[in-house]
Amino acid sequence: MPKAIIKSKTGATITIDGTKEELARIISDFERMSTVREVKARVFKETAKKRDEKKRRTASDLIVELREEGFFTKPKTLREITEVLERLGYIYPTTTLSGVVVGLVQKKLLGRKKDNGKWVYGK
């Protein structure tokens, strides 16, 4: 009776006894499952990478990106900043954004001035 020995990637050794047809079927199934596992692992890694990239975009990053795209050519209120972020799918309370924007002002990435009793932010 033919015999086959399969070594897995984990180091396990599998010994199989059977007919040629049985061995061929088992080896084929084993190889197919290994390929499926590799594809699933690759897809999982790519999905996790995309998810992590999406998570890394902080409010501060988004506002700096808006500045680079020319959003702040005219001074904007905090409400206008909140609204544009909401349109882009990023929901932040105005109270959260106020601290973020002040931090960007302190880093001199944005400027601010009072206009009609309200703070406005720009380049």
N, CA, C and O atoms as CSV, one atom per row, in Angstrom:
chain,resi,resn,atom,element,x,y,z
A,1,MET,N,N,0.856,-1.182,0.000
A,1,MET,CA,C,0.000,0.000,0.000
A,1,MET,C,C,0.900,1.242,0.000
A,1,MET,O,O,1.820,1.332,0.813
A,2,PRO,N,N,0.643,2.215,-0.915
A,2,PRO,CA,C,1.460,3.422,-0.973
A,2,PRO,C,C,1.350,4.247,0.309
A,2,PRO,O,O,0.353,4.192,1.030
A,3,LYS,N,N,2.401,5.004,0.562
A,3,LYS,CA,C,2.481,5.819,1.767
A,3,LYS,C,C,2.957,7.212,1.371
A,3,LYS,O,O,3.811,7.362,0.498
A,4,ALA,N,N,2.388,8.242,2.031
A,4,ALA,CA,C,2.821,9.621,1.777
A,4,ALA,C,C,3.116,10.290,3.108
A,4,ALA,O,O,2.422,10.064,4.100
A,5,ILE,N,N,4.152,11.114,3.117
A,5,ILE,CA,C,4.508,11.875,4.320
A,5,ILE,C,C,4.443,13.353,3.948
A,5,ILE,O,O,5.112,13.806,3.020
A,6,ILE,N,N,3.625,14.092,4.691
A,6,ILE,CA,C,3.434,15.531,4.435
A,6,ILE,C,C,3.973,16.297,5.628
A,6,ILE,O,O,3.647,15.992,6.775
A,7,LYS,N,N,4.807,17.302,5.348
A,7,LYS,CA,C,5.288,18.187,6.407
A,7,LYS,C,C,4.556,19.517,6.279
A,7,LYS,O,O,4.579,20.148,5.223
A,8,SER,N,N,3.907,19.938,7.358
A,8,SER,CA,C,3.169,21.201,7.322
A,8,SER,C,C,4.109,22.364,7.624
A,8,SER,O,O,5.248,22.159,8.043
A,9,LYS,N,N,3.629,23.575,7.411
A,9,LYS,CA,C,4.432,24.769,7.672
A,9,LYS,C,C,4.718,24.941,9.154
A,9,LYS,O,O,5.688,25.595,9.536
A,10,THR,N,N,3.863,24.348,9.993
A,10,THR,CA,C,4.068,24.451,11.440
A,10,THR,C,C,5.077,23.431,11.938
A,10,THR,O,O,5.466,23.462,13.105
A,11,GLY,N,N,5.508,22.521,11.057
A,11,GLY,CA,C,6.495,21.518,11.434
A,11,GLY,C,C,5.896,20.156,11.727
A,11,GLY,O,O,6.633,19.208,11.997
A,12,ALA,N,N,4.588,20.038,11.680
A,12,ALA,CA,C,3.939,18.749,11.936
A,12,ALA,C,C,4.191,17.815,10.760
A,12,ALA,O,O,4.188,18.241,9.605
A,13,THR,N,N,4.408,16.549,11.059
A,13,THR,CA,C,4.602,15.535,10.030
A,13,THR,C,C,3.372,14.647,10.004
A,13,THR,O,O,2.957,14.124,11.038
A,14,ILE,N,N,2.784,14.474,8.817
A,14,ILE,CA,C,1.570,13.680,8.655
A,14,ILE,C,C,1.902,12.503,7.744
A,14,ILE,O,O,2.385,12.696,6.628
A,15,THR,N,N,1.644,11.276,8.220
A,15,THR,CA,C,1.885,10.071,7.436
A,15,THR,C,C,0.539,9.500,7.014
A,15,THR,O,O,-0.362,9.329,7.835
A,16,ILE,N,N,0.414,9.207,5.720
A,16,ILE,CA,C,-0.854,8.715,5.184
A,16,ILE,C,C,-0.600,7.409,4.429
A,16,ILE,O,O,0.297,7.321,3.590
A,17,ASP,N,N,-1.416,6.391,4.749
A,17,ASP,CA,C,-1.390,5.127,4.020
A,17,ASP,C,C,-2.695,5.015,3.246
A,17,ASP,O,O,-3.751,5.377,3.764
A,18,GLY,N,N,-2.639,4.526,2.028
A,18,GLY,CA,C,-3.856,4.343,1.252
A,18,GLY,C,C,-3.539,4.041,-0.188
A,18,GLY,O,O,-2.377,3.871,-0.557
A,19,THR,N,N,-4.574,3.975,-1.003
A,19,THR,CA,C,-4.375,3.726,-2.431
A,19,THR,C,C,-3.841,4.991,-3.087
A,19,THR,O,O,-3.856,6.071,-2.495
A,20,LYS,N,N,-3.368,4.838,-4.321
A,20,LYS,CA,C,-2.851,6.002,-5.049
A,20,LYS,C,C,-3.914,7.078,-5.189
A,20,LYS,O,O,-3.620,8.265,-5.046
A,21,GLU,N,N,-5.130,6.679,-5.465
A,21,GLU,CA,C,-6.223,7.633,-5.652
A,21,GLU,C,C,-6.518,8.376,-4.330
A,21,GLU,O,O,-6.726,9.589,-4.310
A,22,GLU,N,N,-6.527,7.604,-3.233
A,22,GLU,CA,C,-6.780,8.221,-1.928
A,22,GLU,C,C,-5.681,9.224,-1.573
A,22,GLU,O,O,-5.959,10.329,-1.106
A,23,LEU,N,N,-4.439,8.823,-1.802
A,23,LEU,CA,C,-3.312,9.720,-1.508
A,23,LEU,C,C,-3.374,10.980,-2.368
A,23,LEU,O,O,-3.150,12.087,-1.876
A,24,ALA,N,N,-3.679,10.806,-3.654
A,24,ALA,CA,C,-3.764,11.947,-4.569
A,24,ALA,C,C,-4.852,12.919,-4.107
A,24,ALA,O,O,-4.653,14.134,-4.110
A,25,ARG,N,N,-6.012,12.366,-3.708
A,25,ARG,CA,C,-7.123,13.209,-3.250
A,25,ARG,C,C,-6.758,13.948,-1.962
A,25,ARG,O,O,-7.022,15.144,-1.840
A,26,ILE,N,N,-6.158,13.251,-1.010
A,26,ILE,CA,C,-5.796,13.859,0.272
A,26,ILE,C,C,-4.739,14.936,0.079
A,26,ILE,O,O,-4.837,16.017,0.661
A,27,ILE,N,N,-3.736,14.650,-0.730
A,27,ILE,CA,C,-2.677,15.645,-0.982
A,27,ILE,C,C,-3.254,16.861,-1.697
A,27,ILE,O,O,-2.906,17.996,-1.371
A,28,SER,N,N,-4.129,16.632,-2.665
A,28,SER,CA,C,-4.773,17.736,-3.382
A,28,SER,C,C,-5.591,18.604,-2.420
A,28,SER,O,O,-5.512,19.832,-2.457
A,29,ASP,N,N,-6.379,17.945,-1.558
A,29,ASP,CA,C,-7.183,18.690,-0.572
A,29,ASP,C,C,-6.287,19.484,0.374
A,29,ASP,O,O,-6.583,20.634,0.697
A,30,PHE,N,N,-5.199,18.874,0.814
A,30,PHE,CA,C,-4.271,19.534,1.726
A,30,PHE,C,C,-3.669,20.787,1.077
A,30,PHE,O,O,-3.611,21.848,1.698
A,31,GLU,N,N,-3.229,20.653,-0.161
A,31,GLU,CA,C,-2.640,21.798,-0.872
A,31,GLU,C,C,-3.671,22.898,-1.091
A,31,GLU,O,O,-3.356,24.079,-0.946
A,32,ARG,N,N,-4.904,22.520,-1.441
A,32,ARG,CA,C,-5.964,23.504,-1.663
A,32,ARG,C,C,-6.249,24.266,-0.370
A,32,ARG,O,O,-6.397,25.488,-0.378
A,33,MET,N,N,-6.323,23.530,0.738
A,33,MET,CA,C,-6.610,24.181,2.026
A,33,MET,C,C,-5.473,25.108,2.436
A,33,MET,O,O,-5.713,26.173,3.006
A,34,SER,N,N,-4.234,24.707,2.148
A,34,SER,CA,C,-3.089,25.565,2.459
A,34,SER,C,C,-3.168,26.856,1.665
A,34,SER,O,O,-2.896,27.933,2.196
A,35,THR,N,N,-3.537,26.754,0.396
A,35,THR,CA,C,-3.663,27.935,-0.460
A,35,THR,C,C,-4.780,28.842,0.043
A,35,THR,O,O,-4.616,30.060,0.101
A,36,VAL,N,N,-5.913,28.249,0.406
A,36,VAL,CA,C,-7.045,29.033,0.914
A,36,VAL,C,C,-6.638,29.749,2.188
A,36,VAL,O,O,-6.958,30.924,2.364
A,37,ARG,N,N,-5.931,29.054,3.086
A,37,ARG,CA,C,-5.476,29.669,4.336
A,37,ARG,C,C,-4.556,30.858,4.063
A,37,ARG,O,O,-4.673,31.899,4.711
A,38,GLU,N,N,-3.646,30.703,3.109
A,38,GLU,CA,C,-2.716,31.787,2.764
A,38,GLU,C,C,-3.471,32.992,2.213
A,38,GLU,O,O,-3.175,34.131,2.574
A,39,VAL,N,N,-4.439,32.745,1.344
A,39,VAL,CA,C,-5.225,33.840,0.757
A,39,VAL,C,C,-6.020,34.548,1.848
A,39,VAL,O,O,-6.060,35.778,1.891
A,40,LYS,N,N,-6.650,33.778,2.726
A,40,LYS,CA,C,-7.421,34.386,3.820
A,40,LYS,C,C,-6.517,35.224,4.716
A,40,LYS,O,O,-6.901,36.320,5.126
A,41,ALA,N,N,-5.331,34.730,5.023
A,41,ALA,CA,C,-4.397,35.479,5.866
A,41,ALA,C,C,-3.986,36.783,5.186
A,41,ALA,O,O,-3.892,37.825,5.835
A,42,ARG,N,N,-3.742,36.722,3.879
A,42,ARG,CA,C,-3.345,37.921,3.142
A,42,ARG,C,C,-4.478,38.946,3.115
A,42,ARG,O,O,-4.243,40.139,3.304
A,43,VAL,N,N,-5.702,38.481,2.881
A,43,VAL,CA,C,-6.865,39.375,2.861
A,43,VAL,C,C,-7.066,39.992,4.237
A,43,VAL,O,O,-7.353,41.185,4.341
A,44,PHE,N,N,-6.920,39.200,5.295
A,44,PHE,CA,C,-7.071,39.714,6.651
A,44,PHE,C,C,-6.039,40.797,6.940
A,44,PHE,O,O,-6.371,41.833,7.516
A,45,LYS,N,N,-4.788,40.565,6.542
A,45,LYS,CA,C,-3.729,41.560,6.769
A,45,LYS,C,C,-4.021,42.852,6.012
A,45,LYS,O,O,-3.840,43.940,6.557
A,46,GLU,N,N,-4.470,42.745,4.758
A,46,GLU,CA,C,-4.780,43.933,3.967
A,46,GLU,C,C,-5.948,44.706,4.578
A,46,GLU,O,O,-5.920,45.936,4.630
A,47,THR,N,N,-6.972,43.989,5.039
A,47,THR,CA,C,-8.128,44.632,5.669
A,47,THR,C,C,-7.711,45.328,6.953
A,47,THR,O,O,-8.129,46.456,7.216
A,48,ALA,N,N,-6.892,44.663,7.753
A,48,ALA,CA,C,-6.418,45.257,9.002
A,48,ALA,C,C,-5.569,46.495,8.725
A,48,ALA,O,O,-5.648,47.483,9.455
A,49,LYS,N,N,-4.764,46.438,7.679
A,49,LYS,CA,C,-3.915,47.580,7.330
A,49,LYS,C,C,-4.776,48.778,6.920
A,49,LYS,O,O,-4.523,49.904,7.348
A,50,LYS,N,N,-5.790,48.531,6.091
A,50,LYS,CA,C,-6.686,49.617,5.675
A,50,LYS,C,C,-7.425,50.199,6.869
A,50,LYS,O,O,-7.584,51.415,6.972
A,51,ARG,N,N,-7.880,49.327,7.776
A,51,ARG,CA,C,-8.600,49.770,8.957
A,51,ARG,C,C,-7.680,50.633,9.837
A,51,ARG,O,O,-8.105,51.664,10.359
A,52,ASP,N,N,-6.418,50.204,9.999
A,52,ASP,CA,C,-5.469,50.969,10.805
A,52,ASP,C,C,-5.154,52.317,10.174
A,52,ASP,O,O,-5.029,53.322,10.874
A,53,GLU,N,N,-5.026,52.337,8.839
A,53,GLU,CA,C,-4.759,53.609,8.162
A,53,GLU,C,C,-5.917,54.573,8.355
A,53,GLU,O,O,-5.715,55.773,8.544
A,54,LYS,N,N,-7.119,54.046,8.307
A,54,LYS,CA,C,-8.298,54.877,8.490
A,54,LYS,C,C,-8.363,55.425,9.917
A,54,LYS,O,O,-8.740,56.578,10.127
A,55,LYS,N,N,-8.002,54.608,10.879
A,55,LYS,CA,C,-8.047,55.012,12.280
A,55,LYS,C,C,-7.026,56.095,12.593
A,55,LYS,O,O,-7.254,56.919,13.478
A,56,ARG,N,N,-5.930,56.106,11.898
A,56,ARG,CA,C,-4.844,57.029,12.218
A,56,ARG,C,C,-5.152,58.484,11.877
A,56,ARG,O,O,-4.413,59.378,12.289
A,57,ARG,N,N,-6.199,58.732,11.152
A,57,ARG,CA,C,-6.525,60.102,10.749
A,57,ARG,C,C,-7.230,60.800,11.902
A,57,ARG,O,O,-8.431,60.623,12.108
A,58,THR,N,N,-6.482,61.586,12.641
A,58,THR,CA,C,-7.036,62.314,13.777
A,58,THR,C,C,-7.689,63.598,13.285
A,58,THR,O,O,-7.524,63.997,12.132
A,59,ALA,N,N,-8.430,64.233,14.180
A,59,ALA,CA,C,-9.058,65.511,13.837
A,59,ALA,C,C,-7.996,66.521,13.436
A,59,ALA,O,O,-8.184,67.284,12.489
A,60,SER,N,N,-6.906,66.526,14.140
A,60,SER,CA,C,-5.810,67.440,13.830
A,60,SER,C,C,-5.275,67.195,12.417
A,60,SER,O,O,-5.053,68.139,11.659
A,61,ASP,N,N,-5.070,65.918,12.068
A,61,ASP,CA,C,-4.596,65.572,10.721
A,61,ASP,C,C,-5.576,66.043,9.655
A,61,ASP,O,O,-5.175,66.570,8.616
A,62,LEU,N,N,-6.859,65.850,9.922
A,62,LEU,CA,C,-7.886,66.242,8.947
A,62,LEU,C,C,-7.905,67.758,8.748
A,62,LEU,O,O,-8.041,68.232,7.620
A,63,ILE,N,N,-7.771,68.511,9.821
A,63,ILE,CA,C,-7.794,69.977,9.713
A,63,ILE,C,C,-6.555,70.479,8.980
A,63,ILE,O,O,-6.646,71.398,8.166
A,64,VAL,N,N,-5.400,69.885,9.261
A,64,VAL,CA,C,-4.177,70.273,8.546
A,64,VAL,C,C,-4.325,69.945,7.064
A,64,VAL,O,O,-3.876,70.707,6.208
A,65,GLU,N,N,-4.952,68.818,6.762
A,65,GLU,CA,C,-5.201,68.433,5.366
A,65,GLU,C,C,-6.112,69.456,4.687
A,65,GLU,O,O,-5.880,69.834,3.538
A,66,LEU,N,N,-7.142,69.900,5.398
A,66,LEU,CA,C,-8.029,70.941,4.856
A,66,LEU,C,C,-7.243,72.215,4.557
A,66,LEU,O,O,-7.456,72.860,3.530
A,67,ARG,N,N,-6.342,72.565,5.457
A,67,ARG,CA,C,-5.520,73.767,5.269
A,67,ARG,C,C,-4.667,73.643,4.007
A,67,ARG,O,O,-4.544,74.588,3.227
A,68,GLU,N,N,-4.081,72.460,3.824
A,68,GLU,CA,C,-3.233,72.239,2.650
A,68,GLU,C,C,-4.029,72.266,1.356
A,68,GLU,O,O,-3.494,72.602,0.300
A,69,GLU,N,N,-5.316,71.911,1.437
A,69,GLU,CA,C,-6.181,71.920,0.260
A,69,GLU,C,C,-6.759,73.304,-0.020
A,69,GLU,O,O,-7.488,73.478,-0.997
A,70,GLY,N,N,-6.447,74.289,0.820
A,70,GLY,CA,C,-6.904,75.651,0.576
A,70,GLY,C,C,-8.212,76.022,1.246
A,70,GLY,O,O,-8.790,77.060,0.923
A,71,PHE,N,N,-8.693,75.211,2.163
A,71,PHE,CA,C,-9.958,75.490,2.843
A,71,PHE,C,C,-9.894,76.780,3.652
A,71,PHE,O,O,-10.904,77.472,3.779
A,72,PHE,N,N,-8.749,77.112,4.192
A,72,PHE,CA,C,-8.622,78.270,5.072
A,72,PHE,C,C,-8.119,79.525,4.353
A,72,PHE,O,O,-7.541,80.401,4.996
A,73,THR,N,N,-8.323,79.634,3.040
A,73,THR,CA,C,-7.912,80.853,2.342
A,73,THR,C,C,-8.707,82.043,2.874
A,73,THR,O,O,-8.193,83.159,2.955
A,74,LYS,N,N,-9.958,81.796,3.234
A,74,LYS,CA,C,-10.764,82.803,3.935
A,74,LYS,C,C,-10.964,82.279,5.352
A,74,LYS,O,O,-11.145,81.075,5.535
A,75,PRO,N,N,-10.934,83.149,6.356
A,75,PRO,CA,C,-11.096,82.703,7.743
A,75,PRO,C,C,-12.413,81.939,7.939
A,75,PRO,O,O,-13.452,82.309,7.392
A,76,LYS,N,N,-12.339,80.864,8.733
A,76,LYS,CA,C,-13.496,80.003,8.984
A,76,LYS,C,C,-13.792,79.948,10.477
A,76,LYS,O,O,-12.890,79.995,11.313
A,77,THR,N,N,-15.078,79.845,10.788
A,77,THR,CA,C,-15.477,79.669,12.186
A,77,THR,C,C,-15.356,78.192,12.546
A,77,THR,O,O,-15.215,77.330,11.679
A,78,LEU,N,N,-15.413,77.929,13.831
A,78,LEU,CA,C,-15.369,76.553,14.304
A,78,LEU,C,C,-16.542,75.748,13.748
A,78,LEU,O,O,-16.410,74.565,13.433
A,79,ARG,N,N,-17.680,76.406,13.636
A,79,ARG,CA,C,-18.873,75.734,13.092
A,79,ARG,C,C,-18.659,75.316,11.627
A,79,ARG,O,O,-19.071,74.228,11.223
A,80,GLU,N,N,-18.012,76.188,10.835
A,80,GLU,CA,C,-17.737,75.866,9.426
A,80,GLU,C,C,-16.772,74.678,9.322
A,80,GLU,O,O,-16.915,73.828,8.443
A,81,ILE,N,N,-15.798,74.631,10.223
A,81,ILE,CA,C,-14.850,73.515,10.227
A,81,ILE,C,C,-15.593,72.220,10.571
A,81,ILE,O,O,-15.391,71.190,9.928
A,82,THR,N,N,-16.450,72.285,11.588
A,82,THR,CA,C,-17.238,71.123,11.998
A,82,THR,C,C,-18.100,70.627,10.842
A,82,THR,O,O,-18.172,69.424,10.592
A,83,GLU,N,N,-18.750,71.544,10.142
A,83,GLU,CA,C,-19.642,71.170,9.042
A,83,GLU,C,C,-18.900,70.496,7.888
A,83,GLU,O,O,-19.387,69.512,7.331
A,84,VAL,N,N,-17.737,71.012,7.528
A,84,VAL,CA,C,-17.005,70.414,6.414
A,84,VAL,C,C,-16.496,69.022,6.806
A,84,VAL,O,O,-16.491,68.115,5.973
A,85,LEU,N,N,-16.075,68.842,8.043
A,85,LEU,CA,C,-15.648,67.523,8.488
A,85,LEU,C,C,-16.816,66.544,8.489
A,85,LEU,O,O,-16.653,65.375,8.138
A,86,GLU,N,N,-17.996,67.023,8.886
A,86,GLU,CA,C,-19.188,66.171,8.858
A,86,GLU,C,C,-19.521,65.740,7.433
A,86,GLU,O,O,-19.896,64.591,7.201
A,87,ARG,N,N,-19.384,66.660,6.483
A,87,ARG,CA,C,-19.639,66.313,5.080
A,87,ARG,C,C,-18.672,65.249,4.584
A,87,ARG,O,O,-19.010,64.438,3.723
A,88,LEU,N,N,-17.453,65.263,5.142
A,88,LEU,CA,C,-16.443,64.274,4.759
A,88,LEU,C,C,-16.624,62.949,5.517
A,88,LEU,O,O,-15.920,61.972,5.261
A,89,GLY,N,N,-17.587,62.942,6.457
A,89,GLY,CA,C,-17.872,61.707,7.180
A,89,GLY,C,C,-17.193,61.589,8.531
A,89,GLY,O,O,-17.197,60.515,9.133
A,90,TYR,N,N,-16.608,62.681,9.018
A,90,TYR,CA,C,-15.944,62.681,10.316
A,90,TYR,C,C,-16.748,63.548,11.271
A,90,TYR,O,O,-16.819,64.767,11.118
A,91,ILE,N,N,-17.351,62.899,12.257
A,91,ILE,CA,C,-18.231,63.600,13.185
A,91,ILE,C,C,-17.460,63.895,14.472
A,91,ILE,O,O,-17.060,62.979,15.191
A,92,TYR,N,N,-17.262,65.162,14.748
A,92,TYR,CA,C,-16.612,65.613,15.976
A,92,TYR,C,C,-17.478,66.692,16.606
A,92,TYR,O,O,-17.953,67.589,15.909
A,93,PRO,N,N,-17.688,66.616,17.907
A,93,PRO,CA,C,-18.403,67.716,18.557
A,93,PRO,C,C,-17.569,68.995,18.467
A,93,PRO,O,O,-16.339,68.943,18.471
A,94,THR,N,N,-18.227,70.113,18.387
A,94,THR,CA,C,-17.526,71.402,18.306
A,94,THR,C,C,-16.628,71.588,19.522
A,94,THR,O,O,-15.546,72.167,19.417
A,95,THR,N,N,-17.074,71.099,20.675
A,95,THR,CA,C,-16.254,71.232,21.886
A,95,THR,C,C,-14.936,70.472,21.759
A,95,THR,O,O,-13.924,70.908,22.308
A,96,THR,N,N,-14.928,69.375,21.064
A,96,THR,CA,C,-13.687,68.624,20.834
A,96,THR,C,C,-12.795,69.365,19.852
A,96,THR,O,O,-11.587,69.475,20.058
A,97,LEU,N,N,-13.397,69.872,18.784
A,97,LEU,CA,C,-12.607,70.560,17.751
A,97,LEU,C,C,-12.002,71.866,18.258
A,97,LEU,O,O,-10.948,72.282,17.778
A,98,SER,N,N,-12.648,72.511,19.213
A,98,SER,CA,C,-12.108,73.780,19.702
A,98,SER,C,C,-10.713,73.575,20.288
A,98,SER,O,O,-9.814,74.377,20.036
A,99,GLY,N,N,-10.523,72.504,21.071
A,99,GLY,CA,C,-9.204,72.217,21.629
A,99,GLY,C,C,-8.196,71.844,20.567
A,99,GLY,O,O,-7.031,72.235,20.638
A,100,VAL,N,N,-8.641,71.092,19.591
A,100,VAL,CA,C,-7.758,70.675,18.498
A,100,VAL,C,C,-7.282,71.893,17.710
A,100,VAL,O,O,-6.098,72.017,17.398
A,101,VAL,N,N,-8.213,72.785,17.395
A,101,VAL,CA,C,-7.877,73.976,16.601
A,101,VAL,C,C,-6.950,74.899,17.396
A,101,VAL,O,O,-6.001,75.449,16.837
A,102,VAL,N,N,-7.212,75.071,18.677
A,102,VAL,CA,C,-6.336,75.910,19.509
A,102,VAL,C,C,-4.930,75.309,19.542
A,102,VAL,O,O,-3.942,76.042,19.505
A,103,GLY,N,N,-4.834,73.979,19.612
A,103,GLY,CA,C,-3.527,73.325,19.566
A,103,GLY,C,C,-2.798,73.614,18.266
A,103,GLY,O,O,-1.585,73.825,18.266
A,104,LEU,N,N,-3.530,73.625,17.156
A,104,LEU,CA,C,-2.915,73.947,15.861
A,104,LEU,C,C,-2.490,75.416,15.794
A,104,LEU,O,O,-1.491,75.755,15.159
A,105,VAL,N,N,-3.254,76.273,16.452
A,105,VAL,CA,C,-2.868,77.693,16.523
A,105,VAL,C,C,-1.575,77.818,17.316
A,105,VAL,O,O,-0.669,78.547,16.913
A,106,GLN,N,N,-1.481,77.116,18.439
A,106,GLN,CA,C,-0.270,77.180,19.271
A,106,GLN,C,C,0.942,76.629,18.532
A,106,GLN,O,O,2.064,77.087,18.750
A,107,LYS,N,N,0.724,75.654,17.664
A,107,LYS,CA,C,1.824,75.100,16.857
A,107,LYS,C,C,2.099,75.955,15.626
A,107,LYS,O,O,2.990,75.657,14.831
A,108,LYS,N,N,1.326,77.011,15.484
A,108,LYS,CA,C,1.444,77.957,14.360
A,108,LYS,C,C,1.132,77.313,13.015
A,108,LYS,O,O,1.649,77.730,11.978
A,109,LEU,N,N,0.277,76.290,13.045
A,109,LEU,CA,C,-0.195,75.688,11.795
A,109,LEU,C,C,-1.446,76.406,11.304
A,109,LEU,O,O,-1.786,76.334,10.123
A,110,LEU,N,N,-2.127,77.098,12.209
A,110,LEU,CA,C,-3.287,77.927,11.888
A,110,LEU,C,C,-3.135,79.245,12.625
A,110,LEU,O,O,-2.461,79.332,13.651
A,111,GLY,N,N,-3.782,80.273,12.076
A,111,GLY,CA,C,-3.841,81.548,12.768
A,111,GLY,C,C,-5.268,81.787,13.233
A,111,GLY,O,O,-6.200,81.143,12.750
A,112,ARG,N,N,-5.442,82.722,14.179
A,112,ARG,CA,C,-6.804,83.032,14.601
A,112,ARG,C,C,-6.904,84.502,14.939
A,112,ARG,O,O,-5.930,85.132,15.350
A,113,LYS,N,N,-8.106,85.040,14.756
A,113,LYS,CA,C,-8.386,86.430,15.114
A,113,LYS,C,C,-9.865,86.543,15.433
A,113,LYS,O,O,-10.661,85.680,15.063
A,114,LYS,N,N,-10.224,87.617,16.125
A,114,LYS,CA,C,-11.637,87.845,16.441
A,114,LYS,C,C,-12.275,88.629,15.313
A,114,LYS,O,O,-11.719,89.615,14.829
A,115,ASP,N,N,-13.436,88.182,14.907
A,115,ASP,CA,C,-14.185,88.838,13.848
A,115,ASP,C,C,-15.635,88.932,14.321
A,115,ASP,O,O,-16.313,87.914,14.462
A,116,ASN,N,N,-16.108,90.153,14.564
A,116,ASN,CA,C,-17.465,90.373,15.076
A,116,ASN,C,C,-17.733,89.589,16.357
A,116,ASN,O,O,-18.809,89.020,16.537
A,117,GLY,N,N,-16.754,89.568,17.231
A,117,GLY,CA,C,-16.927,88.904,18.525
A,117,GLY,C,C,-16.749,87.402,18.505
A,117,GLY,O,O,-16.913,86.761,19.543
A,118,LYS,N,N,-16.416,86.805,17.348
A,118,LYS,CA,C,-16.194,85.366,17.251
A,118,LYS,C,C,-14.787,85.082,16.751
A,118,LYS,O,O,-14.235,85.832,15.946
A,119,TRP,N,N,-14.221,83.994,17.240
A,119,TRP,CA,C,-12.919,83.591,16.743
A,119,TRP,C,C,-13.060,82.955,15.368
A,119,TRP,O,O,-13.952,82.137,15.141
A,120,VAL,N,N,-12.180,83.332,14.457
A,120,VAL,CA,C,-12.119,82.719,13.135
A,120,VAL,C,C,-10.690,82.226,12.922
A,120,VAL,O,O,-9.738,82.773,13.478
A,121,TYR,N,N,-10.563,81.194,12.116
A,121,TYR,CA,C,-9.261,80.548,11.932
A,121,TYR,C,C,-8.891,80.534,10.466
A,121,TYR,O,O,-9.742,80.351,9.596
A,122,GLY,N,N,-7.609,80.731,10.203
A,122,GLY,CA,C,-7.124,80.756,8.826
A,122,GLY,C,C,-5.643,80.488,8.794
A,122,GLY,O,O,-5.052,80.053,9.782
A,123,LYS,N,N,-5.047,80.751,7.646
A,123,LYS,CA,C,-3.604,80.525,7.474
A,123,LYS,C,C,-2.780,81.507,8.247
A,123,LYS,O,O,-1.551,81.449,8.206
